[in-house]
Amino acid sequence: MSSDDLVNVLQQLAEVLQTQRTLGAALAGIAEAATVSVPGCDAASIAISIAGRPATAAVTARVALELDMVQYDTQDGPCLTAFQSMSTIRVDLVEQGDAFPHFAPAARRKGIRGVLSVPATWGDEVVATLNLYSRSGPFDESSESIAAVLGAQVAIAVSRSPEFAAARGVVEQAQRDADDEADVNLAAGLLMVNASRTAEQAEGLLRQAANRDERTILEIAQRIIQQHHTSR
């Protein structure tokens, strides 16, 4: 593909992203653009991060989804490696098949000879991966360069989507809830040790202190933890 052809594809992709109202439609447009603009790309998928784990959100062919699923099931493959390492993974399945002992045989059985997985990063976080599959042979450096541009478009599409913001908010709230619960449990444990109380009695002391001081149980727990640290 010439540079002019690539520019035209990217311009068309930009128009698609401007008009699509859902994340799924935007990602589908990028995946289709990959099959047109990346030399040797026969199928593409895009896996987005859901609670820190990849999940396929767009595919151009059944084989792409099937090989994504192989990777999720076996915890082995270039998509997962790109997701975890935040680096581009380009694999020649004929020469480098041993690198992915579970994924490579499944890919070769489906006639796939080359795989290219590009992380889509937003800040210091991988929000998705663009995964390309080739039957004609391994991808080259020019393919990797084009895929990197498309990966950046994936990151922009994901980061701007209301779905991503909502999902991220749910995950962050769950993490905060887990941290808060850990603080309450730690404070209760300190009371059990230092005041010779049972677990039920320690929880009762936290509730009594919260009612007396008109504070939340979490605030009382954090105060107990801070006092413990300063007294050491």
GUFI-877568 format. One record per atom (N, C-alpha, C): residue number from 0; residue in one letter; atom name; x, y, z. Coordinates in steps of 0.05 Angstrom, whole numbers, plus 5000, padded with zeros to 4 digits. Atoms other than C-alpha are relative to their C-alpha. Layout:
BEGIN
    n  res  atom     X     Y     Z
  NUM    A    CA     X     Y     Z
...
REM end
This chain:
BEGIN
    n  res  atom     X     Y     Z
    0    M     N  5017  4976  5000
    0    M    CA  5000  5000  5000
    0    M     C  5018  5025  5000
    1    S     N  4984  4975  5002
    1    S    CA  5027  5069  4981
    1    S     C  4993  5018  5023
    2    S     N  5006  4981  4978
    2    S    CA  5031  5126  5030
    2    S     C  4974  5015  4995
    3    D     N  5025  4986  5007
    3    D    CA  4974  5161  4993
    3    D     C  4976  4983  5007
    4    D     N  5022  5018  4994
    4    D    CA  4930  5100  5000
    4    D     C  4996  4998  5030
    5    L     N  5002  5002  4970
    5    L    CA  4946  5096  5075
    5    L     C  4987  5025  5011
    6    V     N  5012  4975  4991
    6    V    CA  4929  5169  5084
    6    V     C  4970  5000  4995
    7    N     N  5029  5001  5007
    7    N    CA  4862  5158  5049
    7    N     C  4985  4982  5020
    8    V     N  5013  5018  4981
    8    V    CA  4846  5099  5094
    8    V     C  4997  5013  5027
    9    L     N  5001  4987  4973
    9    L    CA  4863  5138  5157
    9    L     C  4980  5023  5000
   10    Q     N  5020  4978  5002
   10    Q    CA  4821  5197  5133
   10    Q     C  4972  4988  5002
   11    Q     N  5026  5012  4999
   11    Q    CA  4763  5151  5121
   11    Q     C  4994  4989  5028
   12    L     N  5003  5011  4973
   12    L    CA  4774  5119  5189
   12    L     C  4993  5023  5019
   13    A     N  5006  4977  4983
   13    A    CA  4774  5188  5222
   13    A     C  4971  5009  4997
   14    E     N  5028  4993  5005
   14    E    CA  4707  5203  5190
   14    E     C  4981  4980  5013
   15    V     N  5016  5020  4988
   15    V    CA  4679  5137  5214
   15    V     C  4999  5004  5031
   16    L     N  4999  4997  4971
   16    L    CA  4702  5150  5286
   16    L     C  4984  5025  5009
   17    Q     N  5015  4976  4993
   17    Q    CA  4670  5219  5284
   17    Q     C  4970  4995  5000
   18    T     N  5029  5004  5003
   18    T    CA  4602  5191  5263
   18    T     C  4989  4977  5018
   19    Q     N  5010  5023  4984
   19    Q    CA  4599  5127  5305
   19    Q     C  4994  5009  5029
   20    R     N  5008  4992  4973
   20    R    CA  4563  5136  5371
   20    R     C  5005  4978  5021
   21    T     N  4994  5021  4981
   21    T    CA  4581  5070  5403
   21    T     C  5029  4991  4998
   22    L     N  4973  5010  5000
   22    L    CA  4648  5041  5422
   22    L     C  5003  4976  4982
   23    G     N  4999  5024  5017
   23    G    CA  4633  4975  5388
   23    G     C  5002  5006  4970
   24    A     N  5000  4993  5028
   24    A    CA  4619  5008  5321
   24    A     C  5027  5013  4993
   25    A     N  4974  4987  5005
   25    A    CA  4682  5051  5326
   25    A     C  5022  4980  4998
   26    L     N  4979  5020  5000
   26    L    CA  4726  4991  5342
   26    L     C  4997  4982  4975
   27    A     N  5004  5016  5024
   27    A    CA  4694  4951  5285
   27    A     C  5011  5014  4976
   28    G     N  4989  4985  5022
   28    G    CA  4713  5007  5238
   28    G     C  5031  4999  4999
   29    I     N  4971  5001  4999
   29    I    CA  4785  5006  5261
   29    I     C  5010  4972  4992
   30    A     N  4992  5028  5007
   30    A    CA  4790  4930  5256
   30    A     C  4998  4996  4969
   31    E     N  5002  5002  5029
   31    E    CA  4764  4933  5184
   31    E     C  5021  5016  4986
   32    A     N  4979  4984  5012
   32    A    CA  4813  4988  5168
   32    A     C  5027  4986  5001
   33    A     N  4975  5015  4998
   33    A    CA  4870  4943  5192
   33    A     C  5002  4979  4977
   34    T     N  4999  5020  5021
   34    T    CA  4850  4889  5141
   34    T     C  5005  5013  4973
   35    V     N  4996  4986  5025
   35    V    CA  4853  4941  5086
   35    V     C  5028  5012  4998
   36    S     N  4976  4984  5000
   36    S    CA  4914  4981  5106
   36    S     C  5026  4986  5008
   37    V     N  4976  5014  4991
   37    V    CA  4962  4931  5138
   37    V     C  5006  4977  4981
   38    P     N  4993  5021  5020
   38    P    CA  4998  4888  5086
   38    P     C  5000  4972  5013
   39    G     N  5000  5027  4990
   39    G    CA  4984  4814  5096
   39    G     C  4979  4994  5021
   40    C     N  5020  5005  4979
   40    C    CA  4928  4823  5147
   40    C     C  4975  4988  4989
   41    D     N  5024  5014  5009
   41    D    CA  4873  4772  5135
   41    D     C  4977  5002  5020
   42    A     N  5020  4998  4979
   42    A    CA  4836  4781  5201
   42    A     C  5010  5017  5022
   43    A     N  4992  4982  4978
   43    A    CA  4836  4829  5259
   43    A     C  4980  4998  5023
   44    S     N  5018  4997  4976
   44    S    CA  4808  4834  5329
   44    S     C  5010  5022  5017
   45    I     N  4993  4980  4980
   45    I    CA  4808  4886  5383
   45    I     C  4989  4991  5027
   46    A     N  5008  5009  4973
   46    A    CA  4808  4865  5456
   46    A     C  5003  5023  5019
   47    I     N  4999  4978  4981
   47    I    CA  4791  4917  5508
   47    I     C  5004  4990  5028
   48    S     N  4995  5008  4972
   48    S    CA  4810  4917  5581
   48    S     C  4975  5002  5016
   49    I     N  5023  5001  4982
   49    I    CA  4754  4896  5627
   49    I     C  5010  4991  5027
   50    A     N  4990  5006  4974
   50    A    CA  4774  4899  5700
   50    A     C  5029  4988  4999
   51    G     N  4972  5008  5001
   51    G    CA  4847  4890  5680
   51    G     C  5005  4975  4983
   52    R     N  4997  5024  5016
   52    R    CA  4834  4831  5634
   52    R     C  4989  5006  4972
   53    P     N  5010  4995  5027
   53    P    CA  4826  4830  5557
   53    P     C  4975  4985  4994
   54    A     N  5025  5013  5010
   54    A    CA  4759  4815  5525
   54    A     C  4996  5010  4972
   55    T     N  5003  4992  5028
   55    T    CA  4747  4815  5450
   55    T     C  4975  5016  4996
   56    A     N  5022  4982  5004
   56    A    CA  4703  4872  5429
   56    A     C  4993  5005  4970
   57    A     N  5005  4997  5029
   57    A    CA  4710  4872  5353
   57    A     C  5016  4980  4985
   58    V     N  4986  5019  5017
   58    V    CA  4729  4821  5300
   58    V     C  4992  5004  4971
   59    T     N  5007  4999  5028
   59    T    CA  4731  4819  5224
   59    T     C  4996  4973  4988
   60    A     N  5004  5027  5010
   60    A    CA  4731  4744  5216
   60    A     C  5000  4980  5024
   61    R     N  5003  5020  4979
   61    R    CA  4714  4682  5257
   61    R     C  5027  4991  5011
   62    V     N  4975  5010  4991
   62    V    CA  4786  4659  5260
   62    V     C  5013  5018  5020
   63    A     N  4989  4981  4981
   63    A    CA  4806  4722  5297
   63    A     C  4988  4996  5028
   64    L     N  5013  5004  4974
   64    L    CA  4755  4710  5352
   64    L     C  5008  4973  5011
   65    E     N  4992  5026  4990
   65    E    CA  4773  4636  5356
   65    E     C  5028  5000  5012
   66    L     N  4972  5000  4989
   66    L    CA  4847  4650  5366
   66    L     C  5002  5018  5024
   67    D     N  5001  4984  4975
   67    D    CA  4832  4705  5416
   67    D     C  4991  4982  5023
   68    M     N  5011  5017  4978
   68    M    CA  4791  4654  5456
   68    M     C  5020  4979  5008
   69    V     N  4979  5019  4993
   69    V    CA  4848  4603  5452
   69    V     C  5019  5013  5020
   70    Q     N  4981  4987  4982
   70    Q    CA  4893  4654  5485
   70    Q     C  4988  5005  5028
   71    Y     N  5013  4996  4974
   71    Y    CA  4843  4671  5540
   71    Y     C  4998  4973  5016
   72    D     N  5004  5026  4986
   72    D    CA  4831  4597  5555
   72    D     C  5027  4988  5010
   73    T     N  4974  5012  4993
   73    T    CA  4905  4577  5556
   73    T     C  5019  5020  5015
   74    Q     N  4982  4980  4989
   74    Q    CA  4934  4643  5583
   74    Q     C  5027  5000  4986
   75    D     N  4975  5002  5016
   75    D    CA  4984  4639  5526
   75    D     C  4995  5012  4973
   76    G     N  5003  4989  5027
   76    G    CA  4993  4681  5464
   76    G     C  5010  5029  4998
   77    P     N  4989  4973  5004
   77    P    CA  5017  4747  5434
   77    P     C  4981  5022  5009
   78    C     N  5019  4979  4990
   78    C    CA  4953  4786  5451
   78    C     C  5004  5004  5030
   79    L     N  4997  4998  4971
   79    L    CA  4961  4770  5525
   79    L     C  5027  5012  5007
   80    T     N  4973  4990  4994
   80    T    CA  5036  4784  5523
   80    T     C  5001  5030  4994
   81    A     N  5001  4971  5005
   81    A    CA  5024  4852  5490
   81    A     C  4985  5015  5021
   82    F     N  5016  4988  4979
   82    F    CA  4971  4867  5541
   82    F     C  5016  5003  5026
   83    Q     N  4986  5000  4974
   83    Q    CA  5016  4849  5600
   83    Q     C  5026  5016  4999
   84    S     N  4974  4988  5002
   84    S    CA  5082  4877  5574
   84    S     C  4999  5029  4990
   85    M     N  5004  4973  5012
   85    M    CA  5054  4941  5541
   85    M     C  5020  5004  4977
   86    S     N  4982  4998  5023
   86    S    CA  5098  4925  5481
   86    S     C  4988  4984  4976
   87    T     N  5009  5013  5024
   87    T    CA  5085  4904  5409
   87    T     C  5012  4973  4997
   88    I     N  4990  5027  5004
   88    I    CA  5091  4830  5395
   88    I     C  4995  4992  4971
   89    R     N  5002  5009  5028
   89    R    CA  5106  4807  5324
   89    R     C  5012  4972  4998
   90    V     N  4992  5028  4998
   90    V    CA  5110  4732  5315
   90    V     C  4998  4986  4972
   91    D     N  4999  5018  5023
   91    D    CA  5130  4687  5257
   91    D     C  4994  4972  5011
   92    L     N  5008  5025  4988
   92    L    CA  5092  4623  5275
   92    L     C  5015  4976  4989
   93    V     N  4983  5022  5011
   93    V    CA  5137  4581  5230
   93    V     C  5027  4999  5014
   94    E     N  4973  4999  4988
   94    E    CA  5202  4605  5260
   94    E     C  4999  5002  5031
   95    Q     N  5001  4995  4971
   95    Q    CA  5179  4625  5331
   95    Q     C  4978  4986  5014
   96    G     N  5023  5013  4988
   96    G    CA  5124  4576  5346
   96    G     C  5004  4991  5029
   97    D     N  4994  5010  4973
   97    D    CA  5159  4551  5409
   97    D     C  4995  5022  5021
   98    A     N  5004  4979  4981
   98    A    CA  5149  4619  5441
   98    A     C  4973  4999  5013
   99    F     N  5027  5003  4989
   99    F    CA  5075  4604  5451
   99    F     C  4990  4972  4995
  100    P     N  5005  5028  5004
  100    P    CA  5068  4529  5460
  100    P     C  4971  4992  4998
  101    H     N  5028  5007  5002
  101    H    CA  4993  4529  5469
  101    H     C  4986  5013  4977
  102    F     N  5013  4984  5021
  102    F    CA  4972  4584  5421
  102    F     C  5009  4992  4972
  103    A     N  4989  5004  5027
  103    A    CA  5019  4569  5363
  103    A     C  4989  4976  4985
  104    P     N  5011  5023  5014
  104    P    CA  4994  4499  5346
  104    P     C  4971  5005  4990
  105    A     N  5028  4994  5007
  105    A    CA  4921  4523  5346
  105    A     C  5000  5020  4976
  106    A     N  4999  4981  5022
  106    A    CA  4940  4582  5300
  106    A     C  5008  4987  4975
  107    R     N  4991  5013  5024
  107    R    CA  4978  4538  5252
  107    R     C  4979  4982  4988
  108    R     N  5022  5018  5010
  108    R    CA  4920  4489  5247
  108    R     C  4979  5016  4984
  109    K     N  5019  4983  5014
  109    K    CA  4878  4547  5223
  109    K     C  5013  5015  4976
  110    G     N  4987  4988  5023
  110    G    CA  4929  4567  5171
  110    G     C  5013  5027  5005
  111    I     N  4988  4974  4993
  111    I    CA  4956  4628  5208
  111    I     C  5030  4997  5002
  112    R     N  4971  5002  4999
  112    R    CA  5030  4641  5197
  112    R     C  5013  5024  5014
  113    G     N  4989  4976  4987
  113    G    CA  5039  4711  5226
  113    G     C  4980  5013  5018
  114    V     N  5018  4986  4982
  114    V    CA  5010  4749  5285
  114    V     C  5014  5026  5009
  115    L     N  4990  4975  4991
  115    L    CA  5019  4821  5305
  115    L     C  4980  5012  5020
  116    S     N  5017  4989  4979
  116    S    CA  4991  4848  5371
  116    S     C  5012  5026  5010
  117    V     N  4991  4973  4994
  117    V    CA  4996  4922  5386
  117    V     C  4984  5010  5024
  118    P     N  5015  4989  4977
  118    P    CA  4979  4951  5455
  118    P     C  4990  5028  4994
  119    A     N  5011  4974  5002
  119    A    CA  4933  5011  5454
  119    A     C  5001  5013  5028
  120    T     N  4996  4990  4973
  120    T    CA  4956  5053  5513
  120    T     C  4988  5028  5003
  121    W     N  5010  4974  4993
  121    W    CA  4925  5113  5547
  121    W     C  5013  5008  5026
  122    G     N  4984  4994  4976
  122    G    CA  4973  5145  5596
  122    G     C  5018  4977  5005
  123    D     N  4983  5023  4993
  123    D    CA  5008  5088  5632
  123    D     C  4983  4975  5001
  124    E     N  5018  5023  4998
  124    E    CA  4951  5039  5621
  124    E     C  4994  4989  4972
  125    V     N  5009  5013  5025
  125    V    CA  4936  4989  5566
  125    V     C  4970  4997  5001
  126    V     N  5029  5001  5001
  126    V    CA  4863  4999  5548
  126    V     C  4989  4980  4980
  127    A     N  5008  5020  5020
  127    A    CA  4862  4950  5490
  127    A     C  5024  4990  4985
  128    T     N  4979  5009  5018
  128    T    CA  4903  4910  5441
  128    T     C  4987  4996  4972
  129    L     N  5008  5005  5028
  129    L    CA  4897  4908  5365
  129    L     C  5016  4975  4991
  130    N     N  4988  5025  5006
  130    N    CA  4910  4837  5342
  130    N     C  4995  4992  4971
  131    L     N  5002  5006  5029
  131    L    CA  4925  4820  5269
  131    L     C  5010  4973  4994
  132    Y     N  4994  5027  5007
  132    Y    CA  4928  4752  5237
  132    Y     C  5005  4998  4970
  133    S     N  4993  5003  5028
  133    S    CA  4961  4733  5171
  133    S     C  5003  4971  4992
  134    R     N  4996  5027  5011
  134    R    CA  4957  4670  5128
  134    R     C  5023  4999  4980
  135    S     N  4980  4999  5021
  135    S    CA  5008  4693  5077
  135    S     C  5029  4999  5011
  136    G     N  4973  5000  4988
  136    G    CA  5068  4700  5125
  136    G     C  5002  5019  5023
  137    P     N  4997  4982  4977
  137    P    CA  5097  4740  5182
  137    P     C  4997  5030  4991
  138    F     N  5001  4971  5005
  138    F    CA  5085  4815  5187
  138    F     C  5028  5012  5000
  139    D     N  4974  4987  5000
  139    D    CA  5143  4862  5172
  139    D     C  4998  5027  5015
  140    E     N  4998  4975  4984
  140    E    CA  5165  4929  5202
  140    E     C  4980  5021  4989
  141    S     N  5019  4980  5010
  141    S    CA  5121  4970  5155
  141    S     C  4972  4993  5010
  142    S     N  5026  5008  4988
  142    S    CA  5060  4930  5178
  142    S     C  4998  5009  5029
  143    E     N  5000  4992  4972
  143    E    CA  5080  4943  5249
  143    E     C  4996  5030  5003
  144    S     N  5003  4971  4999
  144    S    CA  5085  5018  5236
  144    S     C  4971  5009  4995
  145    I     N  5028  4994  5005
  145    I    CA  5015  5021  5206
  145    I     C  4983  4991  5023
  146    A     N  5016  5010  4977
  146    A    CA  4987  4979  5262
  146    A     C  5003  5017  5024
  147    A     N  4996  4982  4977
  147    A    CA  5017  5026  5313
  147    A     C  4982  5025  4998
  148    V     N  5018  4977  5004
  148    V    CA  4978  5084  5282
  148    V     C  4972  4992  5006
  149    L     N  5027  5010  4995
  149    L    CA  4915  5043  5284
  149    L     C  4996  4995  5030
  150    G     N  5002  5005  4971
  150    G    CA  4930  5023  5356
  150    G     C  4995  5026  5015
  151    A     N  5004  4974  4988
  151    A    CA  4933  5097  5374
  151    A     C  4971  5008  4997
  152    Q     N  5028  4993  5004
  152    Q    CA  4864  5106  5343
  152    Q     C  4982  4983  5018
  153    V     N  5016  5016  4981
  153    V    CA  4838  5048  5385
  153    V     C  5000  5013  5028
  154    A     N  4998  4987  4974
  154    A    CA  4864  5082  5448
  154    A     C  4982  5024  5002
  155    I     N  5016  4976  5000
  155    I    CA  4830  5147  5429
  155    I     C  4970  4993  5002
  156    A     N  5028  5008  5001
  156    A    CA  4764  5112  5413
  156    A     C  4991  4989  5027
  157    V     N  5007  5012  4974
  157    V    CA  4764  5073  5479
  157    V     C  4999  5021  5021
  158    S     N  4998  4981  4978
  158    S    CA  4785  5131  5523
  158    S     C  4977  5021  4998
  159    R     N  5022  4981  5003
  159    R    CA  4730  5176  5494
  159    R     C  4972  4989  5004
  160    S     N  5026  5013  4999
  160    S    CA  4674  5126  5501
  160    S     C  4988  5002  5028
  161    P     N  5014  5000  4974
  161    P    CA  4622  5133  5556
  161    P     C  5001  4972  5013
  162    E     N  4999  5027  4989
  162    E    CA  4623  5057  5563
  162    E     C  5026  4995  5015
  163    F     N  4974  5004  4986
  163    F    CA  4697  5058  5581
  163    F     C  5000  5015  5026
  164    A     N  5001  4984  4975
  164    A    CA  4687  5114  5631
  164    A     C  4983  4987  5021
  165    A     N  5017  5013  4980
  165    A    CA  4630  5077  5664
  165    A     C  5013  4975  5011
  166    A     N  4987  5025  4991
  166    A    CA  4667  5011  5666
  166    A     C  5024  5006  5018
  167    R     N  4977  4992  4984
  167    R    CA  4729  5045  5693
  167    R     C  4991  5009  5028
  168    G     N  5011  4991  4974
  168    G    CA  4687  5079  5747
  168    G     C  4992  4978  5018
  169    V     N  5008  5023  4984
  169    V    CA  4658  5013  5769
  169    V     C  5024  4986  5012
  170    V     N  4977  5014  4991
  170    V    CA  4726  4981  5773
  170    V     C  5014  5015  5023
  171    E     N  4986  4984  4980
  171    E    CA  4757  5039  5811
  171    E     C  4984  5001  5026
  172    Q     N  5016  5000  4976
  172    Q    CA  4698  5040  5860
  172    Q     C  5003  4974  5014
  173    A     N  4997  5026  4988
  173    A    CA  4705  4966  5871
  173    A     C  5027  4998  5015
  174    Q     N  4974  5000  4987
  174    Q    CA  4779  4976  5887
  174    Q     C  5000  5017  5025
  175    R     N  5002  4984  4976
  175    R    CA  4763  5032  5935
  175    R     C  4985  4986  5022
  176    D     N  5016  5015  4981
  176    D    CA  4711  4989  5969
  176    D     C  5017  4978  5013
  177    A     N  4982  5021  4989
  177    A    CA  4762  4933  5976
  177    A     C  5020  5011  5019
  178    D     N  4980  4987  4983
  178    D    CA  4814  4981  6005
  178    D     C  4987  5008  5026
  179    D     N  5013  4991  4976
  179    D    CA  4763  5009  6054
  179    D     C  4994  4976  5019
  180    E     N  5006  5024  4984
  180    E    CA  4742  4939  6077
  180    E     C  5026  4990  5013
  181    A     N  4974  5009  4988
  181    A    CA  4816  4921  6087
  181    A     C  5008  5017  5024
  182    D     N  4994  4982  4977
  182    D    CA  4825  4983  6132
  182    D     C  4983  4993  5024
  183    V     N  5018  5007  4978
  183    V    CA  4765  4964  6174
  183    V     C  5008  4974  5013
  184    N     N  4991  5025  4990
  184    N    CA  4789  4893  6181
  184    N     C  5026  5002  5015
  185    L     N  4975  4996  4986
  185    L    CA  4859  4916  6200
  185    L     C  4996  5013  5027
  186    A     N  5006  4987  4975
  186    A    CA  4832  4963  6253
  186    A     C  4987  4981  5020
  187    A     N  5012  5020  4983
  187    A    CA  4789  4908  6281
  187    A     C  5020  4981  5011
  188    G     N  4979  5018  4992
  188    G    CA  4849  4863  6283
  188    G     C  5018  5013  5021
  189    L     N  4984  4986  4980
  189    L    CA  4889  4915  6321
  189    L     C  4986  5001  5027
  190    L     N  5015  4999  4975
  190    L    CA  4834  4922  6373
  190    L     C  5000  4972  5013
  191    M     N  5000  5027  4990
  191    M    CA  4831  4846  6380
  191    M     C  5026  4994  5014
  192    V     N  4974  5006  4988
  192    V    CA  4906  4843  6395
  192    V     C  5006  5019  5023
  193    N     N  4992  4981  4979
  193    N    CA  4916  4907  6435
  193    N     C  4981  5003  5023
  194    A     N  5020  4997  4979
  194    A    CA  4851  4908  6474
  194    A     C  4988  4973  5008
  195    S     N  5010  5027  4993
  195    S    CA  4841  4833  6480
  195    S     C  4970  4997  4996
  196    R     N  5029  5002  5007
  196    R    CA  4774  4834  6445
  196    R     C  4996  4978  4979
  197    T     N  5008  5019  5022
  197    T    CA  4738  4782  6402
  197    T     C  4994  5016  4975
  198    A     N  5007  4986  5025
  198    A    CA  4722  4798  6330
  198    A     C  4974  5015  5003
  199    E     N  5026  4986  4997
  199    E    CA  4650  4815  6348
  199    E     C  5003  5024  5018
  200    Q     N  4996  4977  4982
  200    Q    CA  4672  4859  6406
  200    Q     C  5015  5023  4986
  201    A     N  4985  4980  5014
  201    A    CA  4722  4895  6362
  201    A     C  4983  5016  4980
  202    E     N  5018  4987  5018
  202    E    CA  4669  4910  6310
  202    E     C  4981  5018  5015
  203    G     N  5018  4983  4984
  203    G    CA  4623  4935  6365
  203    G     C  5014  5025  5009
  204    L     N  4985  4977  4992
  204    L    CA  4677  4982  6390
  204    L     C  5003  5020  4978
  205    L     N  4998  4982  5023
  205    L    CA  4686  5011  6321
  205    L     C  4973  5014  4995
  206    R     N  5026  4987  5004
  206    R    CA  4611  5023  6314
  206    R     C  4994  5020  5022
  207    Q     N  5005  4981  4977
  207    Q    CA  4607  5055  6384
  207    Q     C  5016  5025  4996
  208    A     N  4983  4977  5003
  208    A    CA  4665  5101  6369
  208    A     C  4990  5017  4977
  209    A     N  5011  4985  5023
  209    A    CA  4634  5121  6302
  209    A     C  4975  5015  5008
  210    N     N  5024  4986  4991
  210    N    CA  4568  5138  6335
  210    N     C  5006  5022  5019
  211    R     N  4992  4980  4980
  211    R    CA  4601  5175  6392
  211    R     C  5012  5025  4987
  212    D     N  4985  4978  5012
  212    D    CA  4646  5217  6348
  212    D     C  4986  5011  4975
  213    E     N  5014  4992  5024
  213    E    CA  4595  5224  6292
  213    E     C  5019  4998  4975
  214    R     N  4983  5006  5022
  214    R    CA  4644  5193  6243
  214    R     C  4992  4973  4987
  215    T     N  5006  5026  5012
  215    T    CA  4640  5135  6195
  215    T     C  5019  4979  5012
  216    I     N  4983  5022  4990
  216    I    CA  4668  5067  6215
  216    I     C  5027  5000  4986
  217    L     N  4975  4999  5015
  217    L    CA  4720  5075  6161
  217    L     C  5018  5021  5011
  218    E     N  4983  4979  4989
  218    E    CA  4744  5141  6190
  218    E     C  5011  4992  5027
  219    I     N  4989  5010  4974
  219    I    CA  4750  5110  6259
  219    I     C  5022  4979  4996
  220    A     N  4980  5020  5006
  220    A    CA  4787  5051  6230
  220    A     C  5026  5012  4991
  221    Q     N  4976  4987  5010
  221    Q    CA  4836  5096  6193
  221    Q     C  5014  5015  5023
  222    R     N  4988  4986  4978
  222    R    CA  4847  5136  6257
  222    R     C  5015  4980  5018
  223    I     N  4987  5021  4983
  223    I    CA  4863  5072  6296
  223    I     C  5026  4991  4986
  224    I     N  4976  5008  5015
  224    I    CA  4912  5051  6241
  224    I     C  5022  5021  5002
  225    Q     N  4980  4979  4998
  225    Q    CA  4946  5119  6242
  225    Q     C  5012  5002  5028
  226    Q     N  4990  5000  4972
  226    Q    CA  4952  5118  6318
  226    Q     C  5020  4977  5004
  227    H     N  4982  5023  4997
  227    H    CA  4983  5049  6313
  227    H     C  5027  5005  4987
  228    H     N  4975  4994  5013
  228    H    CA  5035  5073  6263
  228    H     C  5017  5020  5015
  229    T     N  4985  4979  4987
  229    T    CA  5054  5135  6302
  229    T     C  5011  4991  5027
  230    S     N  4991  5009  4974
  230    S    CA  5061  5096  6367
  230    S     C  5023  4980  4999
  231    R     N  4979  5021  5004
  231    R    CA  5111  5046  6338
  231    R     C  5028  5013  5002
REM end
